[in-house]
Amino acid sequence: MASDHTRSAILAAAERLYADRGFGDVTLRDIVADANVNLAAVNYHFGSKDELIAELFVTRSIATNRERLRELKAAEEQGGGRAPIEVILHALVGPTLRGCLGPENQRSTAARFMIRASIESVPPIRRIKNREIDHLRKFVSAMRRSLPDRSDVEIYWGLNFALAMAHHTIRESERLTKLSEGKCDLDDVEDVIARVVSVATMALTAGKAETRPPARALARDTR
């Protein structure tokens, strides 16, 4: 039990410090001082700073991805195995935006940690993001069923753009608030989700845009 308490204290201190100060500015000595444990305890439970960051990120990501898949499953069951694309996209970006935006979430340590993880692309988090993609494959499959006339390439780009809009909105929420002089209400999280879903849906369902060859190819052809 004492060992579990030590581990939990390290995780809580690390998440709080990383959320407040960022990954680069916080040392293991900072964490052990805040958690009131010794450095050997961190090495015993996690092995390294990278492993500690990875543990925190995986724990938070699992909860988000579980909620994504729960919403996706409910949407497909309600649609008889085929959900509307806007509902699929809502399940994809909704949990992420709800977890990080809004007056209550922005003050929570967990939300601030995930915002920090979105802003600072440190190696352990990049490795996890590049490895843990199975839940996204389920969204790709659902998108194919919803939009059978769209190619795989269009589906992949559509999913990528939807995620990019969500993460950019989280990272740049303060700038958008200042730029719009408060007209864009980032505290109205459901409105933010609806706007991201609307734009992503339009991109996937609009007429296929004409694709042009790269400029270098055009220059080569005119020689």
N, C-alpha and C positions, 0 to 999 in steps of 0.2 A: 504493500500500500504506500509505503514511504517513497518507493521508487516511482510509482505512478504519480504521486503528488509532485515529485521533483520534475518529472517529464512534463507534466501539465504546466508547472510554473515556468519552465524554460520556454515552452510554446507560447504562453500568454505574454511573457515579457518580450519575446522576439517579435511577435505579431504587432504589439503595441509600438515598439521602437521602430520597426521597419515602416509602419504606417505613418509615424510622426516624422521620421528623419530620412527615410530612404535606405536602400540596401547598401549603397557604397559607404555611407557615413557611419553605419553601426558596426561595431566590432563584437566579437564573441565575449570580450571582457565587459563590454557595455551590458550585454545580455545577462551574463552571470551575476553582475552586480545588481541589476534590476530584479532578477529572480531570486537573489540571495542564495545562490548555489555556487559550487566551485567549478572551475573549467573542466575538470575531469568528468563531471556529470554530463556536460554537453558532448564531450567526445564519446562517452559511454553510450548515451542514448541516440546520438545522431551521427557522430563521426566527423562531421565538418560543417562549416557554415553553409555550403551549398546544399547539403543534405537536409539541413534544418529549414532552409528556404523552401526546398522541394516539398518537404512534409507539410508545411503550412499551405502552400499553394494547392497541393493535391487534395487536402482536406476540404478546402473551400470550393475547389472546382467540382469535386464529386457531388456536393450538395446542389450546385447549379445545374450540372449535367443530369442529375437524377430528376430535377424538376422539369427540365426541358423535355426529357423522354416521357415523363408522366403526362405532360400536356400534349405531346405529340400522339401518344397512344390513345388518349381520350378523344382527340380530334378525329383520328382515323376510325375509331370504333363508332363514333357518332355519324361519320360519313360513310359507313359501310365498307371500310377499307380504303377509302380515297377521300382525303380531306382537301378543302379549297386551299390554294397556295397561300392566301393571306393568313389563314389560320395556322398553317405550318410555319410560316415566317414569324408569326406572333409567338409561337412556342419556342422558336429558335432564339429570338432576341429578348423576349419579355423577361425571363428570369435574370439575365445578366443586368439589364437596365434597372429592374426593380431592386436588385441586390446592391446597386451602387448609387442610385439617384434618390432624391427625396430628402426632406429635412431630417427625418429620423435616421435613415441609412447612412447619410453622409457623416453623421456624428459617430457611428458605430466603428469600433476598431476593425471588425471584419470587412466592412465596406471600404474603409480607408486603405486597408491592406491590399484589397483587390484592385482599387484604383491605382495604388502605387505600382502593383504588378503590371497593370496595363500601360503605365507611363514608362517605367524603367524595364527595359528588355534585358534582364540578366541571364547568363547562360543556363542555370538550372531550370528557370521557368521556360525559356525557349525550348529546351530539350523535351520538357513535359508536353508543351503545346504541340510540338512536331510529332510526338509519339502517340499521344492520346487522341486519336481521331475516330475511333470506332463509333462513338455516338453521332458524329457528323455524317458518317456513312448512312446511318439510319435516316437522317434528314434528307440526304441525297436521294435515297430510294423513295421516300414519301413524295419528294418534289417531282421525281420521274412519273410516279403514278398520277400526280395532280396535273402535270403538264406533259403528256405523252408526245406532243408535237415538238417539244424543245429538245435540242441535242444535249448530250452529256456536257459538252463544253459550256453551253449556256447555263446549264444547271449549276455547274461548279462555280462559274463566275458570279452567278446570282447569289449563291450562298455566301461566297467570299465577300461580296459587296455589302450584303446585309450585316454580316458580322463586323465588317470594317466601319460601317456607319454607326453601329451601336458602340463600338469601342472608342471611336473618335469622339462621339458625343459625350461619353464618360470623361475622356481625357481633357476635352476642351470646354467643359460645361461652364467654367468660370469666365472664359473668354467670350463665349456666346452670350452669356448674361450681360457682360459689359458692352459688347458690340451692339446688342439689340436694346440696350438701356432698359433691361428688365422685361421687354415685351415677350421674349421667349422664356416661358416659365418652365424651368428645369425641375421645379418641385412637383409639377403635374406629370407624374411619371407615366400614367396611362396615355396621356396625350403625346408624350415623347415616343412611346412605343408605337402608337398608331401612325405617327408621322414617318418613322423609320420603315415600318411595314408597308405603308402606302407607296413610298418611293421605291422600295425593293420590289414590290409587286408590279408596279408600272414598268420597271426595267425588264422584268421577266415576261410580261404579257404583251408588251408593245410590239408593233411590227418589227421584224428583224431588220436591224440597221445594216446599211451597206458597209462591207468591210473593204478597206483599201489596202493595197500592198504597201509594205514599208517604203519610206522615202528613198532608201538606198537602192531598193529593187527598181523603183521608178527611174532613178537616175541611171542605173545600169541599162535598162531597156531602151533609153533614148540615145545611148551612145551609138 
